[in-house]
Amino acid sequence: MREKNILQILRDSRYTVVLSGAGLMAESGYPLLRDGQESYEIEEEYGYSFEEIFSSGFYSARKELFFRFYKEIILKAVETPPGKGFHALKTLQDYGLIDSVITRRIAGLEERAGCRNVLNIRGTVFNNTCPSCGRKYPVEYIKAAKSVPLCEECLVAIRPHVCLYGEMIDNGVITRAAEEVERADVLLVLGTSLTSSLCGQLLQYFNGNDMILVTDTEHYSDQRADIVIYGRSDEFLTGMVSEYEKENKD
Ligand SMILES: [Zn+2]
């Protein structure tokens, strides 16, 4: 690990890409549906684990229960607004210190905070279409549906464009994410480990100068990063914002 001024690194970088993990989301007060206490409650309430119910097989076979779960658990969680970390990310982007953001989270938090150039690898709950006619529906329509949300024209179930367990991530999206990482001078990994699903697929494309990892949990793979900061991602980001603003006060 090197001692180096991170703000300076971000300033010097021609292109900086953020990999946004679960950390910023948890710091915004989001429940950890797959691994947290919530996972037991889900199993108790629905009779299936989070991964079982939030899967393509389940979606095909048991739409009613899928959408009950989807509305009560997923869309309920999504009502939580983006926390200070996401807003700081947007501010750093406004200051020209961050170019794009890649995430696997489906709550669209980066975009809701105003970030641009966001690549949602697994889609977001805000994108819903009828598989038959292609008509688009807002998330409010899904939320308001009594049971399975149906297309007004075709009466077939509207599909939320989120990647479910058991589904392959769209190849085009992965290619775009890989190209972003390949283009980066600096890769800023927030709130996840370097072995996570998000990083696992993408780190191999990085051949820039600095990989900076911000995480609150130590992991054996941390040493692969050039710089590791242990702590909250939102505090790191707001710290960067104030440091930048202090330097540019005059
Ligand atoms: Zn339709």
Residues whose N, C-alpha, C, O or C-beta is under 5 A from the ligand:
A	BS01	ZN	C130 S132 C133 G134 R135 C151 E153 C154
